[in-house]
């Protein structure tokens, strides 16, 4: 048995006016709870440190850049890294990254139990649009503020297992999980900020949106025989509601822990990484069963090309 006691640290809303320090203070409360629960790993959501700013249309780049971190850890997050290291707890958190050479990414990092960053992932699937769209009930300007990730979907050996990361919309794409599955991933940690309302289909039911939120993660876990820890930033941010529904999913695709609130809430579950072995050696033994000679279209084209009439 290779047990990882994983904690999903769902965060409630973060308002535009909230400071990084105020957010980190809330993260520390969840970290203390995780310590109390004996957790090995705490996973925080996408863009943990700020409001979900892609909903705001801003043309002044200096103003946009205020939502980005130039280094990690930095003055605001150092207390989190320090306390996690004191506790011997590994961390994963999402933030907006501005690189030294001026690139903008929607990033998630993973530390080991000493607080050292051992993995960085930059969101590959950026949803939304890059210009103001008057047709939508609210904006989703990720394509304006971020570049697509340039690091692929790496995995890392840490906590006696193989770990990977994804960010929000990535969870809806089977390729995300499969690329990590092909590297033997045993646990994927991901964060999300998902509006409760579909900006292009206001009548779409909230329970259908939650069903989609869960089905993609459950399918990804099952089809790649891995654990997935999927963590929301939830609740009402300056009048814009985000879904909760954080979950921990086992390698059978079953939800084993689920958030009940839309606020700061910690889910804890013992995840045996050896529970991934059966699926990886039977139904989803890729080496024996995959037929790559038929999968060329998946990497050869992006859009749909229907057959000629
Ligand atoms: N943050 C993020 O990726 N949210 C998306 C909603 C996109 S709606 C244009 C998601 O897939 O949950």
Boltz pocket constraint, residues with backbone or C-beta under 6 A from the ligand:
constraints:
  - pocket:
      binder: B
      contacts: [[A, 46], [A, 125], [A, 127], [A, 128], [A, 140], [A, 167], [A, 168], [A, 169], [A, 170], [A, 172], [A, 192], [A, 193], [A, 194], [A, 195]]
      max_distance: 6.0
